Amino acid sequence: MWEPDPSWEVLPGAAGPASAGLWRARTGGRSWVLKRLQPPAPDDAGAHLAVDPVHPGYWRREADAALTGFGDGPGLVRAGPGRVDEDGDGVTVWSPETVGDPPTGLHVARALGCFAGAAYDAPRWAARDLLRRRLELVEARGGWRTLARTTLADVTVLLWERRGHWLARVDAGPQGRVHGDAVPSNFLTTGPGGAVVAVDWQCLGVGPVGADLGYWSLSSREEFDVLLEAFLAGVAEHGAPGTDLDAVALAARVHAAYSVLSRAEWALAQAARGEGALAGKFRHPAVAPYLRAVERQFPQLEALLP
């Protein structure tokens, strides 16, 4: 059975269905970050993640990405080359530890546009249908039923009912590479040529151009329209001539709207389990940031209403 070296330093942040740990190791005169991946057991509820290579939770995608270099530039790059050690229990991916000033929100937005707009040849294990899969998980939990008990009910009920319509619209638009988890902790610093050094490539794949920008807008302090302008500039720099930029903007809005509401539903549903009226929990520290994020994205919600 595989075990980590006792000299390795345990690091926080080992999240994801296939992640079995994160460590720092010092060898060869440099510092490395090691991520352990292991497949689910055949009798686990997530056993399909071992055999469905296009599912966003496919267990060994980060190892395959490191071995092939798919997704490495322009716009986003890995920290650098490293070992991929395979054994009977799983895979250990080695990456050079990278330290530096984090990139600005606009820098990341443009980098995501470059990444999404560039030509690509997708491998068989590239993730697909990320937003659809996330909404399927929400549906399995009953949809946005907690939000339906708030003053946002009219908006959320209508958008939930129309989710299939909007998913089909963005699927019909331009497709490109997506990082899949565009949050600040995954964008470390600026690398060679101004590219953003990124980590956590679990959801790397292909999807609507604009998907990453929509998700990034939930974390960045810049307003959506400013981020969108930077993203479109990146797409224009590396994208095919004639790319439908209106369709790209729509994809970004759809991903922002459905992601922010799903996150707010999750936070509010957790708080609703406790005693007391739901309205009294809107200012709870575990809920308020998600509701403020919804407020910031309200123009994107309104744009999707009939």
N, C-alpha and C positions, 0 to 999 in steps of 0.2 A: 504494500500500500504506500502511495506517495505521501511524503511528509516534507514540510518546509525545512530548510537548513536552520539550525538553531541560531546562527549568527545573523539571520535576516531580521530586520526591524519591522514590526507590524505597523501598517498604515491604515487610517480610516478611509472610508469611501468605497469599499468593495460592495457595490450594489449591482443588481441585475440577476436574472434567473439563472445564469450560468456561472456567476462569479463565486469563487470559493475562497477568495482572500487577496489582499494586496500587501506587498512588502517592499522595503528598500534594502538593497544589497550593495556592498562596495567590493568591487573586484576589478582587476586589470587597470587599476589606477583611476577609476571613475565610479560614479554612483549610478545605480540602475533602479528602476521601478519595475517590479515583477507582478504580473496579474495571473492568477490561477483560474483556469476555466475547466469545468467538468460537466459532462452530460448528465441529464436527469436519469434517475433509475427507471426501468421499464414500467414499474407499477406506480410512478408518480403521476399526479394530475397533469404535469407539464411534460409528459413523456414525448409528446409530439414535437417538442423543441429539439429533440435529438435527430429527427428525420425530415423535418420540413425546412429546407434551406432558405425559403423566401420569407418565413415568418420573422418578424422583428426580433423575437427572442431566441432565434436559432443559436445554439450553445457555442459554436466554435467560430463564429463570424470574425471576431477580432484576430484570431490566429490566421485565418485564411487571408484577411486583409493585409496583415503584416508579411505574409509569405509572398503575396502577389504584387503588393504595392498599389492595388486598386484604390482610387480616391486620394492619392498623394499628389496634391496640387492640380491646377493652380488654385490659389486662394487659401486653402487649408493644407497643412502638411503634418506628418507625424513628427515626433521628437527626434527621430533618427532611426537607423537600422539597429536591429537587435536580434538575439537568438529567439527561436521558437522551439521549446523542448517538449516533445510528445512522449507519452508513456501510456501504459495500459489503463490508467485512471483518468487521464485528461491531458491538458496542455498548459504549459507555462510560457507566457509571452514576456520577453524582456524589452524594456524601452529605456533609453538614456534619460536620466533625470534632468528636467529642464527648469531653470529658474530665470525669472525676468519680470519686467513690468508688464502687467496685463494690458491687452489691447483695448482701445476705446470702443464704445458701442457702435460708432459709425464705421470704424475700421473693420470690426467683425462683420457688420452688415454687408459692406462691399466685398469682403473676402468670401462670404457665403454666396454672394451673387456670382463671383468669378468661378467658384467651385461648381455651382449648379449650372451655369451657362456653358461650360466647356464641354467639348466632345468627350464621349466615353464609350467603352465597350463593356457592358455589365456582365460580370460572371454569374454563374447559376445560383450562387449563394447571396446575391445582393438582396437586401430586404425590400419588400414591396408592401403597399397598402398600410402604411404606418398609422395614419389617422383613422382609417376604417377599423383596424384592429383595436385601437384604443377605445373607439366608440362602442365596439362590440363588448369590451369589458365593462364599460359603463352601463350598457344595456342589460348585461347579465346581473348587474346590481340594482336594476329597476329604473335606469335612466336618471334624469335630473329631477327626481321626485322631491328632494328637499328644497331645491330652488323653486319648485312649483308651489311651495308654501310661503313664498316671499312676494314682495311687490314687483319682482321681476318675472312673475309667473306668466304673464301674457307673452312676453318676449321669449322666454325659455321654452315654453310649450310649443310655440310656433316654430322656433328654430329646431327643436328636437324632431318635430314631425317632418321637417323639410331636410333632414340631414342626408337622406339618400339623394335628393335632388342636387345638393351642393357637392357631394362627393363625386357624382357623375360629371358635373360641370368641370371640376378641377382635373379629373382624370382625362377629360377630353382636351385639356390644354397642354402646353409644352411640358415635357418631362426631362428631368436632369438628375444629377447625383444629389443626394441629401446626406448630411451627417446624421440626422435623426434625433439628436439630443442637444439642441443649441441652447445651452445654459452657461453662465459665466465660468463655472468651475471646470468646464471642459475646454476652455480657450486660454492657454497659459500665458503666451507672450508672442512677440513678433519675431519671425524667423527670417531666413534668407529671402531677399527680394520683396520683403513686406508681407509675406504670407503669414497667416496665423497658425501657430503651433497648437494642434488640437489633440485631445486624448479621448478615451472612451468611445470607440468606434463600433460598439455593439449593434447599433441600428443603422449602420452604413448601408446605403442602398440607392434605389431609384424611386423618384416620386415627382409630384408636381413642382415645377420651378416656382419658388415662393414659399414652399412648406417650411423650410428652416427659418426664413425671415419672420414668418408669422409666429413661430414658437419663440424666437429670439426677442421679439418685441415685448413679450411678457416679462422679461428680465431686465432689458436695457432701460436706462433712465431717459433716453431720447424718445421723442414722440414717434408714433407709427409712421406718419407721412415722411418725416425726415429720414428714418431708417429705410423706408421703401425707396426713396430717391437714391440713397447710397447703394442699396442692393441692385436696383435697376442699372446703375452705372457699371457695376461689376458684371452683370449679365451682358450688357451691351459690349463690354470690353472683350469678353471671351465667347459670347453666344453666337449662334448662327444668325446670319442676316435675315431680317424679316420676322424675328421672334415676336409673338403677340404679347407686348408688354402689358396690355390691359388684362389679358388672361393671367399673367404672372401676378399682377396686383390682386386680382380676385383670389387666386390660390393663397396668397399671403393673408388676406382678410379672413378667408374661410378657416384656415388653420389657426389664426389668432383667436377668432371668435369661439370655435368649438373647443379649443384647448383651454382657454381661460375659464369657460363655463364648467368644463369637466373638472378642472382643478378646484374651482370654488365649490362645486357640488361635493367633492370628496371631503374638503375641509369642513364644510357645514354639516355634512352627514355625521362626521365624527363627533362634533360638538353637540349635535341634536340627541345623542344617546344619553346625555346627562339630564338631570332634573332642571325644570324651569322652562319658561317660554322661549321659543326659537328666536324671536326678535331680540331678546335680552342677550343673545350670544354673538350678535353681529360685531361687537367691539372686543370680543375675546382675542387675545394676542395670537391664537392659533387660527383665527378666522379672518380677522380684519384685513391682513395683507392681501388675501385672495379676493375679498370684496372690493378693495381699492383697485386691484388689478382689473376687475370687471369694469369698474367705473372708467378707468383709463381707456379701455378698449370699446367703450360704448359706441363710438362712431363706426367701428367695424361691425358691431352687432346690427346697428341701424341700417347699414348698407346692405345687409342680407335679408331685410324684411321686405315683404311685398309692398 
